Amino acid sequence: MRIAQVAPLTESVPPRTYGGTERVVSYLTEALVALGHDVTLYASGDSVTSAKLRPGCPRSLRTDPAAGDTVLVHLQMMQDVLSEAPEFDVIHFHTGWCEFPLFADASLPCLGTLHGPLDVPDVQARLRQAPAFPFVSISDSQRWPLPEANWLGTVYHGLPEMVLDHRERPRDYLAFVGRICPEKRPDLAIEIARRAGIKLKIAAKVDRVDQSYFESVIAPLLAGPGVEFVGELGEADKMAFLAGARALVFPIDWPEPFGLVMIEAMACGTPVVAFRRGSVPEVVEDGVTGAIVEDVAGAAAALSGLDRFEPSRIRAEFRRRFSARRMANDYVMLYQKLLGQRHDRERRLIQRSKAGSASLAANAHGRT
């Protein structure tokens, strides 16, 4: 199958550090190539891939001080995709809605994976501009704010097994990984760790928009005992970091659409202790790959029973449910479903056209 993957240009594919969407696009692209598909990746020019790379810009926009208007850069990439569309059986967008001005009528074999939350009015308004466009959700819970969208299916994220860190090492701390922001609740992670009496290490980035929150809320908490802030980590360092943790603490306070770090922890045999929000009940198997809890007290109680989780069992569940190969195969099935739907529509149009022609001919014959 000839497949185009269209990534955002903000980060490279894969990203150097933080960038969940671009990382998933990389994993999917490489897995599709490994399955024998002919894949073209539209991404920034500093991306690294075994697919054919069509650069949308010389380097990732976040690292390019001369990037200019990022909207115009993305629109130019969409023009390139449109001009080359006949080369592909399927065009798969990961760009949110940048494709809508040119592809919203769904006349081409296109679909888009939505990687972010949908409980934002502006996001919902944009997506409703393209009611016929086929979307893929990354969890079933992600759909609830927009149930009327043209959902083609749900595909959970996956990771390649090559990134796993299985080395035996002491597991003597709790891990918090992600962004420092109010909805991720690093403050609750600190409270949970202190209640449980286990050291917490925080590996997270601080975006400019969250700098004030970090300085006013989180920095004072770091001054207390039992907490270490290690900053943002690259991919290899992050996996080693997770592999050395007793558990990943995930006290989110928002409807997380997936939560890639949860399966990254599972890939390392590390259990996840997470609040029951968003996709968590779909990703974590309570009692097997982690514990789903309601609040800080429940999380602290779950941490007292970590010995019941077996790293080998957690890794086995990860391989079964969240490998990149499984993700790629799931998407291939959706590509085939999309093409089947298009074929059915075209056949119905042809049948209606023939029926209309026959009716006109019969009426013309009756008048003669």
N, C-alpha and C positions, 0 to 999 in steps of 0.2 A: 504494500500500500504506500502511496506517495503522500506524505503527511507534512504539513507546515505547522511548526510551533511558533507562536508569536508572543514574545515575552515583553514585560515592561523594560524601559531603558534606564530606569533609575539606578539599578545595580547591574553588575555583570552577571552572567550565567556560567557557573555558579557564582554567588557573591563572595567577596573576600572575607567578610565577617557576617554581620546580621543581614538577613534578607530571606524570609521564608518563602515567598512566592517564587523568586528566582532560583532558589535551591530546589524546590519541587519541580520546576520546569526542567532543570538540569537532570535530576534523577529520572524524570519521565522520558526526556529526550534520549538519554544514554540507554535506558532499558528498551525503548522502541528500536533503536539501532541494533542492539544485541539480539532482538527478536527477528531481525532481518528486514525491517521496513526501511524505506528510502525517506529519510527525515531531513528537512531543512529548518534551521533555527534562525528566526529573526530576533536579533538581540544586539547589545552593544558590541563594538568591535574588539573589546578586551575580554570577551567571553571565550571560554575554552570548551570545545565539544568535539565529539567524533562525528557529528552530523555536518551537513553543509551549513556554513555560517554566512548569513546575509546581514552585514552590519547595518543597524539603523542609525548609528552615530559612531564616531571614532572610539569613544570610551564611555563608561557608565556616567550618567548625568550627575550623580552625586559627587563624583571625583573630578569633574571637568569644570573649572572656573569659567571657561569660555562657552559653556553649553548654550546660553541664550534662552529663548522661550521654549520650555520643555513641552508645552502642548503642541507647538508647531512641529517640533522634532518627531513626536509620536504620530502626528497626522501625516507627515511625509513618509514615515515608515508604512503607514496604512495604505498610502498611495502605491508604494512599491509592492506591497502584498497584493493589492487589487490588480496591478498590471501583470503580475506573475501568477495569478490565481489559476489559469488553465493548466499550470504545471502539476497541480495537486488534486488528489482525490478528496482530501479533507483539510480544512484550515482550522486550527485550534488556537483560540485566543486566550490569553491570561492577563489581559490589559484592562479589565473592568468595563469600560464603555468607550474607549478611544476609537474602537472599530465601528461604532454605530453610524456615524455620518455616511460611511461607504457600504456597510454590510448589514444594516438593521433590517432590510426587507427580507433577509434570509433566502435570497434567490441563488446564492452560492452555497456549496456544502460546508457550512461553518457551524462552529459551536464555541461557547466560551465557558471556562471555569471561573466561578466567582470565588475569590480567595479571602475576601474580607467579610465583616459583619454587615447585615442587611437591615438592622434596626435603626437606620439613620435616614431621616426624611429626604435629604438631598439625594442619597444613593437610590432610594426607592423611586423617586421622581425620574431619575435618569434611566433606570432599568425599565420603567413603564413606558418609556419612549419607544421601546423595541419589543412589543408584546409577542411577536412571532419568532424572535431569535431564540435558538435552543441553548439552554443553560445547563451546566453541571454544578451540583452542590458538592461541597467537601464533607458535609455531614447532613443528616436529615434535619437536625435541629436548626441548622443555618437557614432553612427555608421558611420558618414560621412567620417572619414579618412580610413575606411576599409569596404566599401560596399560589397566587394566580399566574405566576411566571410560567413560561414554557419549559418546564423541567424535563430534561432528557434522561437524567439519572443522577445517582450519587456515587462518587468515587472517593474512598478514603486515601489519604496520602500514603506514600511508601518510601522506604529508604533502601539503598543498595547495601547488601551485606558486607561489601568491601570496606565500609566505613566503621565497622564495629570494632570495639576494643574489648577483647575477651580476657585480657591478661588478669591474672589473679592479683589483687592488691588490697590493702586494708581499706575497709569501708568504715570511716570514722567521722563522717560529717553528713549533714543534710545539704542538698543543693537547691538553689533557686536560680533559674536561667531564663533570660528573656530581656524585656525592656523594663526600665524603671519608670512606671507610670501608675496612676491611681487605680486603673481597672485591673492591673496585674497583682496589686496588693502586696508588694514586698514588705510593707509594715506588718501585715498579718503573718507572713512567713517568719519574720523575726520573733513575733510574739509566740507563734507555735513552737519554734525551736527552743525558746527559753522555757516555755512550760514543760517541754519534753526533756529538757536538760541535755540537749545535743547541740554541738557546734553547727552553725550555719555558714556556708560560703555562698556568696552572691556573685554570679557571673552574668553581668547585664550591661547593656549600653544605656546611656542617658542622652536622649534626643534633646535638641535645643528647646523644643516646646515643653519638655518636662524638667528642665533645669531648675526652675523655681520649686517645683514639687520635691525634687531630690534634695535641694539645699534646706528647705524648710521642714520637711517631714522625715525623710529617710536619713540624711546625714547625722542628725542628732541621735538617732537610734543606733547608728554604727559605732558611736562612742562607747556604748555599753559593752559588757563582756559577751563572749561567745559568738561574735559575728565578724566575718571577714569579707570585705568587698574586693573582688579580684578583677572587676572590670569586664570589658567585652572580650570574648575568646574567638579564635578562629575555629574552623571545623574540627581539625584533629585534636586540638587542645580541649575543645568542648566535650568531645566523646570521651577522652581520658578523664576529664573532670567528672562527667556523669558516672563513668565506670568506677570511680573511687568513692561514690556517695552511698550512704545507707538507703537513702530515698530521695526522690525529687518531690519537693513541696510545691504545690500548684494551687494556691488559694485565690483563684480568680474571682472577680466581682463583676463579671460581664458575660454576655452570651458568646463565649469563645467559639468561633466557627469550626476550628479543628484543634489546634494546639500541637504543632509539630514536635515540640520538645518532649511531649509525653511519649511518643513512639521512639524518639532518640534515646530516652532513658531506658525504655523496654529493650531496645536493641543491645544495650549494655548489661542487661539483666538486673536493672535497678527498678524497684517498685515505685509507683506513683501514688502519692497521697494528695487527693484533689477534691476541691469543693464541687458539689453537684450543680454545675452551671453549664449551659451550652452543650457542647459535644462530649463532655466528660463521660456520661454514661454510655455513649457509643464507643468510646476509645478504650477506656479502662474496664477490665473485667474484674469486678469487685471480688476480692479474696484470692485472685489468681495473679493479676499483673499489678495490683495495687489496692488501695482502699478509697472508696468514694464516701465523703463525709459532708456534714451539713454546716459545720462551724469550726471555730478554733479549738474548742474543747474536744470535738470529735476527732480532729486531726491529731491533737496531742495524744489522745487515747490510742489512735491507730499506730502511732509511732512507737508505742510501748510494746507492740506485738510484731515488729518487723521480722523476727526470726522465722515466722511462718511462711515467708515468701522465698521461693527457691529461684536463684538466678537462672539456672538452666531451663526451668519451666517458663519463666518470663521470656527468655530469648526464643524458646520454641513457639510461644504464642505470637511473638513479634514476627517470626519468619512465616507463620501461617497466615497472619492477617495483614501485615503491614510491610511486606517486601516491595521493592520497586518493580520487580517482575510482575507481581500480582496487580499492582496499580496499572502498569502498562497493558496487561491483558484485559483489565476491566475497561480501560479507555478504548482499546481496539473493538471490544464488543459494542461500545456506544457509537464508535465511528460507523460500524456496520449497521447498527440500528438507524442512525441518521441517514445513511445512504439508502437503506431500505425504505424509509419513510419518503424520501425524495422520489425514489422510483415509483412508489405507490401513487404519489400525487401526480407525477407526470403521466402515469398510465390512466388515472381517472380523467385528467384533462384531455388526453387523446380520445378516450371513450366518449366524453361529453361533446368534444368537437365532432367526432364521427356521427354521433347521434343527432347533433344539430344540423350537420350537413345533410344527413338522410331525411330529416324532417323538412328542411328547405326544399330538397329535391322532390319529396312527396307532394308538398304543397304546390310546387311549380307544375308538377305533372297533373294535379287535380284541376288547375286553372286552364290547362290546354285542352 
